[in-house]
């Protein structure tokens, strides 16, 4: 209704000069820490204008893959070749910060009354209205904004930066339907390159042209199209496998299957306790995420916020290790 009252609203992103045709290429990419293999043998090419979704379960390594492709992490083996003239804008609601002492206007424009979008000056009030901020909310202290408004402000701040590659890590959390529709319109028409980590099936279907899927044990498979296209292709592959003729019987008897390794009493007890441990860690991480989306969280001293972010990272690593250990013992 608000959108109808305001008329047709279109989001804008500040575009940098085009990147080279090759944005990033991975060749036999592998990344592991300890015995935990997150990416194993990935080869892919991302070119200018591609919009790539990244899909996988929690803890699979989606954000790690992004960091590998951007050069923030070095692979265990293989190589990543990045193209020329890359200007990357990265949205991660847990890492991208707002200045708590400034209002929405100054967070985006840094004290100026305008922002530059594609070489054109635009009044910051008008720019923030594209993100559904009224002039009153745009001038309000950050502490008065809701979690959803903070997320929209993060997007507004991100899109005011010149970029030819946008990386969005779970951008749809706490966005209302109006904002989701506007964001879809922007990304669908934007000529640059997009890397999108998301669990939102409809959002992925609307904006991506290919999908990298974590399929377990470090395998990352590339599919044409969005989330629904991946599901159809996977189902077709399973059907082909089921319909394939059984291999001819061999004359000699097959050797007896190797017995499954018997777990020690200690390992059995650890395996029995791991599901509760995983559930506890997931609940604690969910609690961290909920607190970080509350405006009051950012009213704390900077050291307290940094400590909380570090603690969350430690718990995420513990969850990854717990999953890896559970898979090892259960096998």
Secondary structure in CASP SS format (residue, H / E / C, confidence):
PFRMAT SS
TARGET T0000
AUTHOR 0000-0000-0000
METHOD secondary structure of the structure
MODEL  1
X C 1.00
X H 1.00
X H 1.00
X H 1.00
X H 1.00
X H 1.00
X C 1.00
X C 1.00
X C 1.00
X C 1.00
X C 1.00
X C 1.00
X C 1.00
X C 1.00
X E 1.00
X C 1.00
X C 1.00
X C 1.00
X C 1.00
X C 1.00
X C 1.00
X E 1.00
X E 1.00
X E 1.00
X E 1.00
X E 1.00
X E 1.00
X E 1.00
X E 1.00
X E 1.00
X E 1.00
X E 1.00
X E 1.00
X C 1.00
X C 1.00
X E 1.00
X E 1.00
X E 1.00
X E 1.00
X E 1.00
X E 1.00
X E 1.00
X E 1.00
X E 1.00
X E 1.00
X E 1.00
X E 1.00
X C 1.00
X C 1.00
X C 1.00
X E 1.00
X E 1.00
X E 1.00
X E 1.00
X E 1.00
X C 1.00
X C 1.00
X C 1.00
X C 1.00
X C 1.00
X C 1.00
X H 1.00
X H 1.00
X H 1.00
X H 1.00
X H 1.00
X H 1.00
X H 1.00
X H 1.00
X H 1.00
X C 1.00
X C 1.00
X C 1.00
X C 1.00
X C 1.00
X C 1.00
X E 1.00
X E 1.00
X E 1.00
X E 1.00
X E 1.00
X E 1.00
X C 1.00
X C 1.00
X C 1.00
X C 1.00
X C 1.00
X E 1.00
X E 1.00
X E 1.00
X E 1.00
X E 1.00
X C 1.00
X C 1.00
X C 1.00
X C 1.00
X C 1.00
X C 1.00
X C 1.00
X C 1.00
X C 1.00
X C 1.00
X E 1.00
X H 1.00
X H 1.00
X H 1.00
X H 1.00
X H 1.00
X H 1.00
X C 1.00
X C 1.00
X C 1.00
X C 1.00
X E 1.00
X E 1.00
X E 1.00
X E 1.00
X C 1.00
X C 1.00
X E 1.00
X E 1.00
X E 1.00
X E 1.00
X H 1.00
X H 1.00
X H 1.00
X H 1.00
X H 1.00
X H 1.00
X C 1.00
X C 1.00
X C 1.00
X C 1.00
X C 1.00
X H 1.00
X H 1.00
X H 1.00
X H 1.00
X H 1.00
X C 1.00
X E 1.00
X H 1.00
X H 1.00
X H 1.00
X C 1.00
X C 1.00
X H 1.00
X H 1.00
X H 1.00
X H 1.00
X H 1.00
X H 1.00
X H 1.00
X H 1.00
X H 1.00
X H 1.00
X H 1.00
X H 1.00
X H 1.00
X C 1.00
X C 1.00
X C 1.00
X E 1.00
X C 1.00
X E 1.00
X E 1.00
X E 1.00
X E 1.00
X E 1.00
X C 1.00
X C 1.00
X C 1.00
X C 1.00
X C 1.00
X C 1.00
X C 1.00
X H 1.00
X H 1.00
X H 1.00
X H 1.00
X H 1.00
X H 1.00
X H 1.00
X H 1.00
X H 1.00
X H 1.00
X H 1.00
X H 1.00
X H 1.00
X C 1.00
X C 1.00
X C 1.00
X E 1.00
X E 1.00
X E 1.00
X E 1.00
X E 1.00
X C 1.00
X C 1.00
X C 1.00
X H 1.00
X H 1.00
X H 1.00
X H 1.00
X H 1.00
X H 1.00
X H 1.00
X C 1.00
X C 1.00
X E 1.00
X E 1.00
X E 1.00
X E 1.00
X E 1.00
X C 1.00
X C 1.00
X C 1.00
X C 1.00
X C 1.00
X E 1.00
X E 1.00
X E 1.00
X E 1.00
X E 1.00
X C 1.00
X C 1.00
X H 1.00
X H 1.00
X H 1.00
X H 1.00
X H 1.00
X H 1.00
X H 1.00
X H 1.00
X H 1.00
X H 1.00
X H 1.00
X H 1.00
X H 1.00
X H 1.00
X H 1.00
X H 1.00
X H 1.00
X C 1.00
X C 1.00
X C 1.00
X C 1.00
X C 1.00
X C 1.00
X C 1.00
X C 1.00
X C 1.00
X C 1.00
X C 1.00
X C 1.00
X C 1.00
X C 1.00
X C 1.00
X C 1.00
X C 1.00
X C 1.00
X C 1.00
X C 1.00
X C 1.00
X H 1.00
X H 1.00
X H 1.00
X H 1.00
X H 1.00
X H 1.00
X H 1.00
X H 1.00
X H 1.00
X H 1.00
X H 1.00
X H 1.00
X H 1.00
X H 1.00
X H 1.00
X H 1.00
X H 1.00
X H 1.00
X H 1.00
X H 1.00
X H 1.00
X H 1.00
X H 1.00
X H 1.00
X H 1.00
X H 1.00
X H 1.00
X H 1.00
X C 1.00
X C 1.00
X H 1.00
X H 1.00
X H 1.00
X H 1.00
X H 1.00
X C 1.00
X C 1.00
X H 1.00
X H 1.00
X H 1.00
X H 1.00
X H 1.00
X H 1.00
X H 1.00
X H 1.00
X H 1.00
X H 1.00
X H 1.00
X H 1.00
X H 1.00
X H 1.00
X H 1.00
X H 1.00
X H 1.00
X H 1.00
X H 1.00
X H 1.00
X H 1.00
X H 1.00
X H 1.00
X H 1.00
X H 1.00
X H 1.00
X H 1.00
X H 1.00
X H 1.00
X C 1.00
END
